[in-house]
């Protein structure tokens, strides 16, 4: 793990990502959402759901982008 606060305002370079995976090939992937990536995440927890999530087709979420 390392400080990631700077990546809340910029994307890592390809060289940075390559260096991270050389240092730890088993490292996972994290995606910073919002303006820096243009992505938003919708997370439904079926264990605590009222069933509403089932009413929204999964394909509806794959193509959403922030304006």
Beta strands, then each sheet from edge to edge (+ up, - down):
end
